[in-house]
Amino acid sequence: MSLFKRAENRDAALGNLTDLLALREGGLYNYTGEKVNEISALGISTVFSAISLLADSIALLPVKTLRYDSAKTIFTDKPKFLETPNVNQTIFQVMHEIITSMAMHGNAFVLVDRDRQNRPVALTPVHPDKIKVEMQYGEKCYFITNANGKDERKITQNNMLHFTWYSYPGQLVGVSPLRVNGNTYGLALAMERHIAQFYGQGGTPSSVLETDRELTAEQANVLKETWLNNHSRNRKPAVLTGGLKWKAISASAGDELIKAREQIVNEIARVFRIPAHLLLSKDGSNVYSNIESNGLAFVRHTLLPWIRRIEDGFSSLLPGKQYVRLDTDEFARGDQLSRVRGFQVAISSGVMTPNEARAKMELEPYEGGDKFYIGLQGALVDPTLEPQGTDQHDPTNELPND
């Protein structure tokens, strides 16, 4: 490896550590001056909603393992580590933490414990602030910081799953959303703080005392304190002398701040590529004409890239031609009518047997439900026959000649 490459890899690793140290010490720099870190970012309701929506939507999907063999897909027994990753967590919790870590830091690290036969037996997520990534002898290595913050344990690439949301070519770690969107998050925090102070301190002043006379700062303070002492929380009549006038002020400025906050909601929704209406934005318009189309667009354009990252990472732990698939049919459980119609089409087209459809609906099989149906309703297809094209010539279907 050249000196240039070594320097580049070292800078990439140290750059990641610099961000994480900044997060631990208070927050990343942004123009608003607000402290942006993982705690303050989750304090933004839109960020919390967006990340939890992604994590919940993907973690609920059932994990299946398959094998591709001789142009056939065969379901295989799921290894135990994909059912109970470790003694403290379920697969739902592990996937939830992976998505949360990627959405927050751009990276997710999962420690892979293996047995003596080099087979994975346990998966344990590790917080990104405990990981340092370096390239050594052409191989990516991971260093886990212990509880004392000083000692490090080296982990080889074989024992670490590293997920990234977005990364540049040659980069050892993924881009941190907290860093690149620091100004957006900072603006949201500044606006939330300003609105809270605005209403916490009474919003705009309820009124002002006006006079044409020149007043010193001390005289103005005395006048204000006198007014508060005599007229705060009571309805006694006020006597104004010396040209002093009282004027009420409306609180329309607070309404303008709340409207401006809606734009921040749309900005954060754009960061995570989530339709704004799913984050309950008032300005979030539905691009598609119905709920089904909106849901399909969310799955296709937002969730599938995240799902593919999880599938590729878990598939790398399986031997041979086995791979992992997250069953997106789970999304259809909320729309029973569309789900049944989909099974009806799959059965009538010979894609599924009735019992396969019933299994997906968690219903018991029935006798005779393992046969395929295709074409005309009730026309059986013998599953023992070799696959044939739909235009295959069948002399038994020929009409007798006149």
C-alpha positions as CSV (number, residue, x, y, z in Angstrom):
1,M,0.0,0.0,0.0
2,S,1.3,3.4,-0.9
3,L,2.0,6.2,1.5
4,F,-0.7,8.2,-0.1
5,K,-3.3,5.5,0.6
6,R,-2.2,5.0,4.1
7,A,-2.5,8.7,4.8
8,E,-5.9,8.8,3.2
9,N,-7.2,5.9,5.2
10,R,-5.8,7.3,8.4
11,D,-7.5,10.7,7.8
12,A,-10.8,8.9,7.1
13,A,-10.6,7.0,10.3
14,L,-9.5,10.1,12.3
15,G,-12.2,12.2,10.7
16,N,-14.9,9.8,12.0
17,L,-13.3,9.9,15.5
18,T,-13.3,13.7,15.4
19,D,-17.0,13.8,14.8
20,L,-17.7,11.3,17.5
21,L,-15.5,13.2,20.0
22,A,-17.4,16.4,19.1
23,L,-20.7,14.6,19.8
24,R,-19.5,13.4,23.2
25,E,-18.2,16.8,24.1
26,G,-21.3,18.7,23.3
27,G,-22.2,18.9,19.6
28,L,-21.1,19.4,16.1
29,Y,-20.5,22.9,14.7
30,N,-23.3,24.7,12.8
31,Y,-24.1,28.2,11.9
32,T,-26.9,28.5,14.5
33,G,-24.6,27.8,17.4
34,E,-26.9,25.1,18.8
35,K,-25.4,21.9,20.0
36,V,-26.2,19.1,17.5
37,N,-25.6,15.6,18.9
38,E,-27.6,12.4,19.0
39,I,-29.5,13.4,22.1
40,S,-30.5,16.9,20.9
41,A,-31.3,15.6,17.4
42,L,-33.7,13.1,18.9
43,G,-35.2,16.0,20.8
44,I,-36.5,17.3,17.4
45,S,-39.9,15.6,17.1
46,T,-39.6,15.3,13.3
47,V,-36.2,13.6,13.5
48,F,-37.4,11.2,16.2
49,S,-40.5,10.5,14.1
50,A,-38.6,9.9,10.9
51,I,-36.0,7.6,12.5
52,S,-38.5,5.6,14.5
53,L,-40.7,5.2,11.4
54,L,-37.8,3.8,9.4
55,A,-36.6,1.5,12.2
56,D,-40.1,0.2,13.2
57,S,-41.1,-0.4,9.6
58,I,-38.1,-2.5,8.8
59,A,-37.6,-4.3,12.1
60,L,-41.1,-5.7,12.0
61,L,-40.4,-7.6,8.7
62,P,-40.0,-11.4,9.1
63,V,-36.5,-12.7,8.3
64,K,-36.4,-15.6,5.9
65,T,-33.4,-17.6,4.5
66,L,-33.4,-19.1,1.1
67,R,-31.0,-21.0,-1.2
68,Y,-30.7,-20.6,-5.0
69,D,-30.0,-24.0,-6.6
70,S,-30.3,-25.1,-10.2
71,A,-32.7,-22.2,-11.1
72,K,-34.8,-23.0,-8.1
73,T,-35.4,-21.1,-4.9
74,I,-35.6,-23.3,-1.8
75,F,-36.5,-22.1,1.7
76,T,-33.9,-23.2,4.3
77,D,-33.9,-23.5,8.0
78,K,-33.2,-20.1,9.6
79,P,-30.0,-20.2,11.7
80,K,-30.5,-19.5,15.4
81,F,-28.6,-16.2,15.4
82,L,-31.2,-14.7,13.1
83,E,-33.9,-15.7,15.6
84,T,-32.2,-14.9,18.9
85,P,-29.1,-12.8,18.0
86,N,-27.9,-12.7,21.6
87,V,-29.2,-13.5,25.1
88,N,-30.5,-10.0,25.7
89,Q,-32.1,-9.0,22.4
90,T,-34.5,-10.3,19.7
91,I,-33.9,-9.9,16.0
92,F,-36.5,-7.0,16.0
93,Q,-34.4,-5.1,18.6
94,V,-31.1,-5.7,16.7
95,M,-32.5,-4.6,13.4
96,H,-34.1,-1.6,15.1
97,E,-30.8,-0.5,16.5
98,I,-29.0,-1.0,13.2
99,I,-31.4,1.3,11.3
100,T,-31.4,3.8,14.1
101,S,-27.6,3.9,14.2
102,M,-27.3,4.3,10.4
103,A,-30.0,7.0,10.3
104,M,-28.3,8.9,13.1
105,H,-24.6,8.4,12.5
106,G,-24.5,7.0,9.0
107,N,-22.8,3.8,10.3
108,A,-23.9,0.7,12.2
109,F,-21.6,-1.9,13.6
110,V,-22.6,-5.4,14.7
111,L,-20.1,-7.7,16.5
112,V,-20.2,-11.2,15.1
113,D,-19.3,-14.0,17.5
114,R,-18.3,-17.3,15.9
115,D,-17.8,-20.8,17.1
116,R,-14.7,-23.0,16.5
117,Q,-16.1,-24.0,13.1
118,N,-16.2,-20.3,12.2
119,R,-20.0,-20.3,12.1
120,P,-21.8,-17.2,13.4
121,V,-23.6,-17.8,16.7
122,A,-24.4,-14.3,18.1
123,L,-24.8,-10.7,16.9
124,T,-24.3,-7.7,19.1
125,P,-24.8,-4.1,18.0
126,V,-22.0,-1.7,19.1
127,H,-22.4,2.1,19.3
128,P,-20.4,3.9,16.7
129,D,-18.7,6.1,19.3
130,K,-16.9,3.0,20.5
131,I,-15.5,2.1,17.1
132,K,-12.4,3.3,15.3
133,V,-11.9,2.0,11.7
134,E,-8.5,1.6,10.1
135,M,-7.0,-0.1,7.1
136,Q,-4.2,-2.5,7.9
137,Y,-2.4,-4.6,5.3
138,G,-5.2,-4.2,2.8
139,E,-7.9,-5.3,5.3
140,K,-10.4,-3.1,7.1
141,C,-9.9,-3.5,10.9
142,Y,-12.1,-2.3,13.8
143,F,-11.0,-1.2,17.2
144,I,-13.5,-1.3,20.0
145,T,-12.9,1.1,22.9
146,N,-13.5,-0.5,26.3
147,A,-15.4,1.1,29.2
148,N,-12.4,3.0,30.5
149,G,-12.1,4.8,27.1
150,K,-8.5,3.9,26.7
151,D,-8.0,0.2,26.0
152,E,-8.8,-1.0,22.5
153,R,-9.7,-4.5,21.2
154,K,-8.9,-5.2,17.6
155,I,-11.7,-6.9,15.6
156,T,-11.1,-8.3,12.1
157,Q,-13.5,-7.8,9.2
158,N,-14.7,-11.4,9.6
159,N,-16.1,-10.6,13.0
160,M,-17.8,-7.3,12.3
161,L,-20.8,-6.3,10.2
162,H,-20.4,-2.7,9.0
163,F,-23.5,-1.1,7.6
164,T,-23.3,2.4,6.0
165,W,-26.1,4.7,4.8
166,Y,-24.1,6.9,2.4
167,S,-20.4,6.8,1.7
168,Y,-17.9,8.1,-0.8
169,P,-15.6,5.8,-2.8
170,G,-12.6,4.8,-0.8
171,Q,-14.1,6.1,2.4
172,L,-13.7,3.8,5.4
173,V,-16.8,5.0,7.2
174,G,-20.2,6.4,6.1
175,V,-21.1,10.0,6.0
176,S,-22.7,11.2,9.3
177,P,-26.1,12.8,8.8
178,L,-25.6,14.7,12.0
179,R,-22.6,16.4,10.4
180,V,-23.8,17.1,6.9
181,N,-27.3,18.2,8.1
182,G,-26.0,20.1,11.1
183,N,-27.4,23.4,10.0
184,T,-30.9,21.9,9.3
185,Y,-30.9,20.2,12.7
186,G,-29.5,23.3,14.4
187,L,-32.1,25.6,12.8
188,A,-34.8,23.2,14.1
189,L,-33.3,23.3,17.6
190,A,-32.9,27.1,17.5
191,M,-36.5,27.5,16.4
192,E,-37.8,25.1,19.0
193,R,-35.9,27.0,21.7
194,H,-37.1,30.3,20.5
195,I,-40.7,29.3,20.4
196,A,-40.4,27.7,23.8
197,Q,-38.9,30.9,25.3
198,F,-41.4,33.0,23.4
199,Y,-44.4,31.3,25.0
200,G,-42.6,30.4,28.2
201,Q,-41.9,34.0,28.9
202,G,-45.3,35.2,27.9
203,G,-44.7,35.4,24.1
204,T,-44.7,39.0,23.0
205,P,-45.1,41.7,25.6
206,S,-48.8,42.0,26.4
207,S,-48.5,45.8,26.3
208,V,-46.2,48.8,26.2
209,L,-46.1,52.1,27.9
210,E,-45.4,55.0,25.6
211,T,-44.3,58.5,26.3
212,D,-42.9,61.4,24.3
213,R,-40.5,62.3,27.1
214,E,-36.9,61.1,27.0
215,L,-36.3,58.5,29.8
216,T,-33.1,57.1,31.1
217,A,-32.6,53.4,31.5
218,E,-33.1,53.7,35.3
219,Q,-36.3,55.7,34.9
220,A,-37.7,53.2,32.4
221,N,-37.0,50.3,34.8
222,V,-38.7,52.1,37.6
223,L,-41.7,52.8,35.5
224,K,-41.9,49.2,34.4
225,E,-41.5,47.8,37.9
226,T,-44.1,50.3,39.3
227,W,-46.6,49.2,36.6
228,L,-46.0,45.5,37.3
229,N,-46.4,46.0,41.1
230,N,-49.6,47.9,40.8
231,H,-51.3,46.2,37.9
232,S,-50.0,42.7,37.5
233,R,-52.7,40.0,38.0
234,N,-55.4,42.6,39.0
235,R,-58.0,44.7,37.3
236,K,-57.5,48.0,39.2
237,P,-57.9,51.1,37.1
238,A,-54.6,52.7,36.0
239,V,-54.0,56.5,36.2
240,L,-51.5,57.7,33.6
241,T,-49.9,61.2,33.8
242,G,-47.2,63.1,32.0
243,G,-48.4,62.0,28.5
244,L,-47.9,58.3,29.3
245,K,-50.0,55.9,27.1
246,W,-50.7,52.2,27.4
247,K,-50.9,50.1,24.2
248,A,-51.8,46.4,23.9
249,I,-49.8,44.1,21.5
250,S,-51.0,41.0,19.7
251,A,-49.1,37.7,19.7
252,S,-49.2,37.2,15.9
253,A,-45.4,36.7,15.9
254,G,-45.7,33.4,17.6
255,D,-48.1,32.2,14.9
256,E,-45.5,33.1,12.3
257,L,-42.9,31.1,14.1
258,I,-45.1,28.0,14.1
259,K,-45.7,28.4,10.4
260,A,-42.0,28.6,9.8
261,R,-41.4,25.4,11.8
262,E,-43.6,23.5,9.3
263,Q,-41.0,24.2,6.6
264,I,-38.3,22.6,8.9
265,V,-40.5,19.5,9.1
266,N,-40.4,19.3,5.3
267,E,-36.7,19.8,5.2
268,I,-36.1,16.9,7.6
269,A,-38.5,14.7,5.7
270,R,-36.5,15.4,2.6
271,V,-33.3,14.3,4.4
272,F,-34.7,10.9,5.1
273,R,-36.7,10.8,1.9
274,I,-40.0,10.2,3.8
275,P,-43.3,11.6,2.5
276,A,-44.0,14.6,4.6
277,H,-47.6,13.5,5.3
278,L,-46.2,10.4,7.1
279,L,-44.6,12.8,9.6
280,L,-47.9,14.6,10.1
281,S,-46.8,17.7,8.3
282,K,-49.7,20.1,7.5
283,D,-48.0,21.1,4.2
284,G,-47.2,17.5,3.2
285,S,-49.2,16.8,0.1
286,N,-50.0,13.3,-1.2
287,V,-48.4,13.0,-4.6
288,Y,-50.5,9.9,-5.4
289,S,-54.2,9.6,-5.6
290,N,-54.9,7.0,-3.0
291,I,-53.5,5.5,0.2
292,E,-52.4,2.3,-1.5
293,S,-50.2,4.2,-4.0
294,N,-48.7,6.3,-1.3
295,G,-47.8,3.3,0.7
296,L,-46.3,1.5,-2.2
297,A,-44.2,4.6,-3.1
298,F,-42.9,4.7,0.5
299,V,-41.9,1.1,0.4
300,R,-40.3,1.3,-3.0
301,H,-38.4,4.6,-2.8
302,T,-37.7,4.9,0.9
303,L,-37.7,1.4,2.6
304,L,-36.3,-0.9,0.0
305,P,-32.8,0.6,-0.1
306,W,-32.6,0.2,3.7
307,I,-34.0,-3.3,3.4
308,R,-31.3,-4.3,0.8
309,R,-28.5,-3.1,3.1
310,I,-29.8,-5.4,5.9
311,E,-30.3,-8.3,3.5
312,D,-26.8,-8.0,2.1
313,G,-25.2,-7.8,5.5
314,F,-27.0,-10.8,7.0
315,S,-26.5,-12.8,3.8
316,S,-22.8,-12.4,4.1
317,L,-23.0,-14.6,7.2
318,L,-24.6,-17.5,5.5
319,P,-22.7,-20.3,3.8
320,G,-22.8,-21.2,0.1
321,K,-25.6,-19.8,-2.0
322,Q,-27.9,-19.1,0.9
323,Y,-29.2,-15.5,1.3
324,V,-31.5,-13.5,3.5
325,R,-34.8,-11.9,2.5
326,L,-37.0,-9.6,4.6
327,D,-40.6,-10.5,3.8
328,T,-42.3,-7.2,2.7
329,D,-45.6,-9.0,2.5
330,E,-45.9,-8.1,6.2
331,F,-46.8,-4.6,5.1
332,A,-50.0,-6.0,3.5
333,R,-51.3,-7.2,6.9
334,G,-52.8,-3.7,7.4
335,D,-54.8,-4.0,4.2
336,Q,-56.6,-7.4,4.4
337,L,-58.7,-6.8,1.2
338,S,-55.7,-6.1,-1.0
339,R,-53.8,-9.0,0.5
340,V,-56.6,-11.5,-0.2
341,R,-56.9,-10.2,-3.8
342,G,-53.2,-10.6,-4.3
343,F,-53.3,-14.2,-3.1
344,Q,-56.3,-14.8,-5.3
345,V,-54.4,-13.7,-8.4
346,A,-51.3,-15.7,-7.3
347,I,-53.4,-18.9,-6.9
348,S,-55.3,-18.5,-10.2
349,S,-52.1,-17.9,-12.1
350,G,-50.4,-20.9,-10.7
351,V,-47.8,-19.0,-8.7
352,M,-49.0,-20.2,-5.3
353,T,-51.0,-23.1,-3.9
354,P,-54.0,-22.3,-1.7
355,N,-52.2,-23.8,1.3
356,E,-49.2,-21.6,0.7
357,A,-51.5,-18.5,0.7
358,R,-53.2,-19.8,3.9
359,A,-49.8,-20.3,5.5
360,K,-48.9,-16.6,4.9
361,M,-52.2,-15.7,6.5
362,E,-51.4,-18.0,9.5
363,L,-54.3,-20.3,8.7
364,E,-54.4,-24.1,8.8
365,P,-54.0,-26.0,5.5
366,Y,-56.8,-28.1,4.1
367,E,-56.7,-31.4,2.3
368,G,-56.2,-30.9,-1.5
369,G,-54.9,-27.3,-1.0
370,D,-51.3,-28.2,-2.1
371,K,-52.2,-28.5,-5.8
372,F,-51.7,-25.7,-8.3
373,Y,-54.5,-24.0,-10.2
374,I,-54.0,-22.1,-13.4
375,G,-56.0,-20.7,-16.3
376,L,-59.6,-21.7,-16.0
377,Q,-61.0,-21.7,-12.5
378,G,-60.8,-25.3,-11.1
379,A,-58.4,-26.5,-13.8
380,L,-55.7,-28.5,-11.8
381,V,-52.1,-28.5,-12.8
382,D,-50.2,-31.6,-11.8
383,P,-47.1,-30.4,-9.8
384,T,-45.3,-33.6,-10.8
385,L,-45.2,-32.6,-14.4
386,E,-42.2,-30.9,-16.0
387,P,-42.6,-27.1,-16.3
388,Q,-44.3,-26.2,-19.6
389,G,-45.0,-23.0,-21.4
390,T,-48.5,-21.7,-21.5
391,D,-48.5,-22.1,-25.3
392,Q,-47.3,-25.7,-25.1
393,H,-49.3,-27.9,-27.6
394,D,-51.6,-30.3,-25.8
395,P,-53.4,-32.7,-28.2
396,T,-56.0,-33.5,-25.6
397,N,-57.3,-30.0,-25.8
398,E,-57.9,-30.2,-29.6
399,L,-61.5,-30.0,-30.8
400,P,-62.6,-33.0,-33.0
401,N,-62.8,-32.3,-36.7
402,D,-66.2,-32.2,-38.3
